[in-house]
Amino acid sequence: MSQANEANREESYFDGGLLQYIGWRILGFLVTVCTLGICLPWSYTMIYRWKIEHTVINGRRLTFNGSAIGLFGNWIKWWFFTVITLGIYGFWVFIKLEKWKTKYTTFA
């Protein structure tokens, strides 16, 4: 990379704190356990939103626009396909989830 490009490039960083992270994880765990797993998508989007909204890339803050309801619909579909394929579809769920997260992650 040339010196001119390096001079124009802004800083990238993460500004979230450990106590915040622990608090969100505990809240997510409690919500998931108290609802017997039904609100796992809500917990997941809540924690992911915190992570993304504390991330700055090249001086631009990221934002996450996904919703728990949107993930819940996909979650049910992915669970169904995993069950009827005897777990084989489960190998693709990670990729599907990454694609869903990326679809709703933008610059603020």
C-alpha positions as CSV (number, residue, x, y, z in Angstrom):
1,M,0.0,0.0,0.0
2,S,1.4,3.4,-0.9
3,Q,2.1,6.1,1.7
4,A,-0.7,8.3,0.3
5,N,-3.3,5.5,0.8
6,E,-2.1,4.8,4.3
7,A,-2.4,8.5,5.2
8,N,-6.0,8.7,3.9
9,R,-7.0,5.4,5.6
10,E,-8.9,5.9,8.9
11,E,-8.6,3.9,12.0
12,S,-10.5,0.6,12.6
13,Y,-11.3,-0.4,16.2
14,F,-13.8,-2.0,18.6
15,D,-15.0,0.2,21.5
16,G,-17.2,-2.2,23.5
17,G,-16.3,-3.1,27.1
18,L,-15.9,-6.4,28.9
19,L,-18.6,-5.6,31.5
20,Q,-21.1,-4.6,28.8
21,Y,-20.3,-7.9,27.0
22,I,-20.8,-10.0,30.1
23,G,-24.1,-8.2,30.9
24,W,-25.5,-8.8,27.4
25,R,-24.4,-12.4,27.5
26,I,-26.0,-13.0,30.9
27,L,-29.2,-11.3,29.7
28,G,-29.3,-13.3,26.5
29,F,-28.7,-16.6,28.5
30,L,-31.5,-15.8,31.0
31,V,-34.0,-14.9,28.2
32,T,-33.2,-18.0,26.3
33,V,-33.5,-20.3,29.4
34,C,-36.6,-18.6,30.7
35,T,-38.4,-19.1,27.3
36,L,-37.1,-22.6,26.9
37,G,-35.1,-21.6,23.8
38,I,-38.0,-19.9,21.9
39,C,-36.3,-16.4,22.2
40,L,-32.9,-17.6,21.2
41,P,-33.1,-15.6,18.0
42,W,-33.9,-12.5,20.0
43,S,-30.9,-13.2,22.3
44,Y,-28.7,-13.8,19.3
45,T,-29.7,-10.5,17.5
46,M,-29.4,-8.5,20.7
47,I,-25.8,-9.6,21.3
48,Y,-24.8,-9.4,17.7
49,R,-26.2,-5.8,17.4
50,W,-24.1,-4.8,20.5
51,K,-21.0,-6.3,18.8
52,I,-21.6,-4.6,15.4
53,E,-22.6,-1.2,16.8
54,H,-19.3,-1.0,18.7
55,T,-17.2,-1.7,15.6
56,V,-15.6,1.0,13.5
57,I,-14.0,0.1,10.1
58,N,-11.9,2.8,8.4
59,G,-13.5,5.5,10.6
60,R,-17.0,4.4,9.8
61,R,-19.2,2.8,12.4
62,L,-21.2,-0.3,11.5
63,T,-24.9,-0.8,12.3
64,F,-27.1,-3.9,12.4
65,N,-30.7,-3.7,11.0
66,G,-31.8,-7.3,11.4
67,S,-34.7,-8.2,13.6
68,A,-35.4,-11.1,15.9
69,I,-38.6,-11.8,14.1
70,G,-36.8,-12.0,10.8
71,L,-34.3,-14.4,12.3
72,F,-37.0,-16.4,14.0
73,G,-38.6,-17.2,10.6
74,N,-35.3,-18.4,9.2
75,W,-34.5,-20.3,12.5
76,I,-37.7,-22.3,12.2
77,K,-37.1,-23.1,8.5
78,W,-33.4,-24.1,9.2
79,W,-34.5,-26.2,12.1
80,F,-37.2,-28.0,10.0
81,F,-34.7,-28.7,7.2
82,T,-32.2,-30.0,9.7
83,V,-34.7,-32.4,11.3
84,I,-36.1,-33.8,8.0
85,T,-32.5,-34.3,6.6
86,L,-31.5,-36.1,9.8
87,G,-29.0,-33.3,10.7
88,I,-27.3,-33.0,7.3
89,Y,-28.7,-29.5,6.6
90,G,-27.2,-28.4,9.9
91,F,-23.8,-28.1,8.2
92,W,-25.2,-25.2,6.1
93,V,-26.9,-23.4,9.0
94,F,-23.7,-21.6,10.0
95,I,-23.3,-20.3,6.4
96,K,-27.0,-19.3,6.2
97,L,-26.6,-17.4,9.5
98,E,-23.5,-15.6,8.4
99,K,-25.2,-14.6,5.1
100,W,-28.2,-13.3,7.1
101,K,-26.0,-11.3,9.5
102,T,-24.1,-9.8,6.6
103,K,-27.3,-8.9,4.7
104,Y,-28.4,-6.7,7.6
105,T,-25.0,-5.2,8.5
106,T,-24.2,-1.8,7.0
107,F,-22.3,1.4,7.6
108,A,-24.1,3.9,9.9
